[in-house]
């Protein structure tokens, strides 16, 4: 008996533009019992379902029907409660596929959809993004594209929540706790986490000099990776690498100053490549707290998604990020309703990390 799967497929009217994507989808439909949703009218509550989002972008990077689906997800915030998703996105140029995919993953996640690590496969116009995979698999690029899509959907079908009786949470930041609104918000959230069930370790990336990855030759990077190390050493290799291996989840504290992850967090993600070469992170969860001085928190959250989940394979639990706006020092403490939202975020983390029973005790 085939595994059931929902395919959300906002169709493009130009059949020529969707031909390559449909070649991939045909392979998926042979393997799974697929129900296709191509009309907005059929896109209603899908709670608890496994969903493949299939988006055709064409040369423009715009699918008008897709935007109607996106609008519905942004206005019905429990539409995908308890769902797990993956994204297959196909374009006719070298641009737009990843930016559209991470926007979609962020939006779906906000309305209740979790994603497995590396839960996105993109086909750019030339398919040159599959050059290395094709070489490794001894296939042409189209064959590698199909293989990647099938592997992702198999992973989606097998995905299951992974709470533990006791979980370890690693918190990474580069903030001054005396003045940082982001750190103050984290302290608020921390008060509502059951620390007898969730062990918390905080590492400051402000300690010492954090050197960014300079792209060492592959063999050199692999040499250090074998020893769970990196050429540049320092706090990343000495403290962060062992803590990543030990933890069940990573929480990034992300102040938004320039619509980008901070330099030290970016350096951490880049340096994580050395550890990632020998260790993948599919069973580890990703969380983020993003505080913006003005706006743009979604941009920073999407960067965390693409770097840590789409790339580095961390699984994305539903509603993985808490996003707030606060400018002056300590002004986060005066934001209306902040205490209750901090408590809700802690409840969500607790549910994913140690199970529903622990969540209920907080209510």
CORMOQUI-V398952 format. One record per residue. RES is the residue in one small letter. PSI is psi in radians with two decimals (NA if undefined). D_FIRST is the distance of its C-alpha to the first C-alpha in Angstrom with 1 decimal. Layout:
res=[RES/RES]
psi=[PSI/PSI]
d_first=[D_FIRST/D_FIRST]
This chain:
res=[x/x/x/x/x/x/x/x/x/x/x/x/x/x/x/x/x/x/x/x/x/x/x/x/x/x/x/x/x/x/x/x/x/x/x/x/x/x/x/x/x/x/x/x/x/x/x/x/x/x/x/x/x/x/x/x/x/x/x/x/x/x/x/x/x/x/x/x/x/x/x/x/x/x/x/x/x/x/x/x/x/x/x/x/x/x/x/x/x/x/x/x/x/x/x/x/x/x/x/x/x/x/x/x/x/x/x/x/x/x/x/x/x/x/x/x/x/x/x/x/x/x/x/x/x/x/x/x/x/x/x/x/x/x/x/x/x/x/x/x/x/x/x/x/x/x/x/x/x/x/x/x/x/x/x/x/x/x/x/x/x/x/x/x/x/x/x/x/x/x/x/x/x/x/x/x/x/x/x/x/x/x/x/x/x/x/x/x/x/x/x/x/x/x/x/x/x/x/x/x/x/x/x/x/x/x/x/x/x/x/x/x/x/x/x/x/x/x/x/x/x/x/x/x/x/x/x/x/x/x/x/x/x/x/x/x/x/x/x/x/x/x/x/x/x/x/x/x/x/x/x/x/x/x/x/x/x/x/x/x/x/x/x/x/x/x/x/x/x/x/x/x/x/x/x/x/x/x/x/x/x/x/x/x/x/x/x/x/x/x/x/x/x/x/x/x/x/x/x/x/x/x/x/x/x/x/x/x/x/x/x/x/x/x/x/x/x/x/x/x/x/x/x/x/x/x/x/x/x/x/x/x/x/x/x/x/x/x/x/x/x/x/x/x/x/x/x/x/x/x/x/x/x/x/x/x/x/x/x/x/x/x/x]
psi=[2.28/2.54/2.30/2.55/2.34/2.27/1.96/1.92/1.42/1.91/2.53/2.33/-0.45/1.78/-0.49/-0.66/-0.42/0.02/-0.81/-0.75/-0.71/-0.45/-0.69/-0.77/-0.58/-0.68/-0.68/-0.71/-0.39/-0.49/-0.44/2.77/1.65/2.25/2.10/2.27/1.90/-0.16/2.45/-0.59/-0.43/-0.03/1.41/-2.90/2.16/0.54/2.25/0.08/2.78/2.16/2.25/2.05/2.09/2.02/2.17/2.21/-0.36/-2.82/-0.44/-0.32/0.24/2.22/1.86/-0.67/-0.65/-0.68/-0.50/-0.70/-0.73/-0.75/-0.73/-0.70/-0.60/-0.33/-0.26/1.57/-0.04/0.30/-0.64/0.51/2.22/0.10/2.82/2.41/2.90/2.77/2.23/2.05/2.30/2.25/2.90/0.11/-3.11/-0.01/2.86/-0.45/-0.87/-0.65/-0.69/-0.71/-0.76/-0.52/-0.75/-0.76/-0.72/-0.81/-0.81/-0.66/-0.68/-0.49/0.45/0.07/2.23/2.80/2.38/2.82/2.49/0.88/0.55/2.31/2.28/2.46/1.87/3.01/-0.78/-0.25/0.34/-0.31/-0.13/0.23/-0.88/-0.76/-0.70/-0.74/-0.77/-0.60/-0.10/0.80/2.92/3.05/-0.60/-0.70/-0.69/-0.63/-0.85/-0.75/-0.72/-0.71/-0.76/-0.70/-0.73/-0.73/-0.63/-0.71/-0.72/-0.80/-0.57/-0.15/2.38/2.64/2.63/0.86/2.69/2.85/-0.63/2.32/2.69/2.21/2.19/2.17/2.12/2.32/2.90/0.72/2.69/1.96/-0.34/-0.49/-0.22/2.12/-0.61/-0.77/-0.66/-0.67/-0.72/-0.76/-0.60/-0.80/-0.75/-0.59/-0.42/0.02/2.34/1.66/-0.15/-0.29/-0.51/1.89/2.24/2.24/2.19/2.34/2.21/2.20/0.15/-0.26/1.99/-3.07/2.16/1.83/2.43/2.82/2.36/0.23/0.95/2.68/2.60/-0.80/-0.65/-0.77/-0.74/-0.64/-0.82/-0.59/-0.66/-0.52/0.24/0.79/-3.13/2.61/-0.63/-0.19/-2.40/-2.87/-0.55/-0.90/-0.67/-0.62/-0.77/-0.82/-0.92/-0.62/-0.62/-0.79/-0.57/-0.43/2.84/-0.29/2.64/2.30/2.12/2.22/2.02/1.53/2.39/1.83/-0.71/0.67/0.68/2.69/2.54/2.79/-0.73/-0.66/-0.67/-0.73/-0.73/-0.84/-0.76/-0.73/-0.35/-0.33/-0.69/-0.72/-0.64/-0.47/-0.50/-0.10/2.11/2.83/0.54/-0.47/-0.02/2.44/2.68/2.34/2.80/2.51/2.09/2.13/2.12/2.53/-0.57/-1.11/-3.09/0.23/-0.59/-0.57/-0.77/-0.74/-0.68/-0.58/-0.72/-0.70/-0.89/-0.64/-0.80/-0.52/-0.98/-0.63/-1.00/0.13/0.21/2.39/2.60/1.75/2.76/2.48/0.97/-0.35/2.53/2.16/2.17/2.91/2.21/2.32/-1.24/2.63/2.32/0.08/-0.30/-0.52/-0.29/-0.02/2.29/2.26/0.16/-0.64/-0.76/-0.65/-0.64/-0.74/-0.73/-0.72/-0.72/-0.68/-0.78/-0.79/-0.78/-0.74/-0.80/-0.61/-0.73/0.11/2.92/-0.63/-0.75/-0.65/-0.76/-0.58/-0.33/-0.23/NA]
d_first=[0.0/3.8/6.6/9.1/12.4/15.8/18.0/21.7/23.4/27.0/27.8/31.0/32.7/33.8/31.0/32.9/32.6/28.8/28.2/27.6/25.3/23.2/22.9/21.3/19.0/17.9/16.6/14.7/13.2/11.9/10.0/8.9/8.5/12.2/14.8/18.2/21.4/24.4/27.0/28.8/28.8/25.0/25.3/25.8/24.9/21.5/22.1/19.6/17.2/16.2/18.3/19.0/22.6/23.3/27.1/29.2/32.8/34.8/38.2/39.5/36.9/36.7/33.9/35.5/32.4/31.0/34.3/33.6/30.3/32.2/34.9/32.5/31.1/34.7/35.8/33.0/32.9/30.1/27.8/25.2/25.9/23.3/21.3/20.5/21.2/21.7/23.9/23.9/27.4/29.1/32.8/35.4/38.0/38.4/38.8/37.1/33.5/33.8/36.1/33.8/30.8/32.7/34.1/30.6/29.3/32.5/32.2/28.5/29.4/32.3/30.3/27.9/25.3/25.0/24.3/23.4/26.2/26.5/24.2/25.8/25.9/28.7/29.7/33.5/35.3/36.3/33.2/35.9/34.2/31.9/34.8/34.5/30.7/31.0/33.8/31.9/28.8/31.0/29.4/31.1/30.8/28.2/26.0/26.6/25.8/22.4/21.8/23.0/20.8/17.6/18.9/19.8/16.4/14.8/17.6/17.0/13.4/14.9/18.1/19.4/22.9/25.3/28.3/30.6/33.2/35.8/35.4/37.8/38.6/40.7/42.8/44.3/47.2/50.4/52.2/55.5/54.7/58.1/57.6/53.9/52.2/48.8/49.9/51.3/48.0/46.2/48.7/48.0/44.2/44.9/46.8/43.7/41.5/41.4/43.1/42.8/39.0/39.1/41.5/43.0/44.7/46.5/47.8/50.2/50.1/53.7/54.9/56.5/55.8/52.2/52.1/49.4/47.5/49.6/46.9/48.0/47.1/43.6/45.1/47.3/44.6/42.4/45.5/45.9/42.1/42.1/44.7/42.9/45.9/47.1/50.3/51.6/51.0/52.3/50.5/47.2/47.1/49.0/47.4/44.4/42.5/42.6/41.8/38.7/37.4/38.1/36.9/33.6/34.5/37.1/39.1/41.2/44.4/44.9/48.2/48.2/51.5/50.9/47.3/46.1/45.1/48.3/49.6/49.0/45.4/44.9/46.6/44.4/41.2/42.7/43.9/40.4/39.4/41.3/39.2/36.0/36.4/35.7/33.7/30.9/30.4/26.7/27.2/30.5/30.9/33.3/35.7/38.8/41.9/43.6/47.0/48.7/52.4/51.9/48.4/45.6/43.5/40.3/41.4/41.9/38.5/36.8/38.7/37.4/33.8/34.2/36.2/34.5/30.8/30.1/32.4/32.8/29.2/30.1/27.4/28.6/28.3/28.7/32.3/33.3/36.8/39.9/42.1/45.7/49.0/52.3/55.3/58.3/58.1/56.8/56.1/52.4/53.8/55.2/52.1/51.4/48.4/47.8/47.8/45.0/42.9/43.5/42.4/39.2/38.4/39.1/36.8/33.9/34.6/34.9/31.6/29.7/31.9/32.3/30.1/30.5/33.1/35.5/35.1/36.0/39.2/40.4/40.2]
